[in-house]
Amino acid sequence: MVGSGIVTLPWTFQESGFVLGLIICIVGLVASYRTCILMIRCAGNDHEYFDTLYKYWGKWAYYLGFISTLLIMIAAVTSYFINLSAMLYYVLLAILEWTGAINKDFIPVTTVNFSTFS
C-alpha cells in the first residue's frame, strides 16, 4: 500500500472504533503471520527470496520479482518525497515568521484558487 491507502489508514481506524479496529488488526496479523510461515517453509535453505522464485518458477520469475521490488521501492520513495515536499512549505513559512524575515506585504499561499489556472 503506497499513496492514498497508507494516508487513509489512521482515519479508517478512527472511524471503525476500538473493537472493530482491534479485530481488523488481529485478522491482519493472522494473515501476515500465516503468509510468513508459508514463505519460510517454501524457502527452505534459500538465502534470498529471489532464489526461491528461481527454484520454483524459473528465470522469468526471478527477474519479475526483482523488478517488482524495485518498482515498489521507487513508489515508496516517490510518495515519501511528495509528503515531505508538501510539508516543507509550511515549515519554511513558520521558520521565516519566527525569524522575522517575512515582509509585512507578504501573503502566504495556503489555499488553491482554481479560477486563476487556465
Summary of the structure (lengths in Angstrom):
residues: 118
radius of gyration: 23.0
end to end distance: 33.7
largest distance: 67.6
contacts: 212
relative contact order: 0.06
helix: 77%
strand: 0%
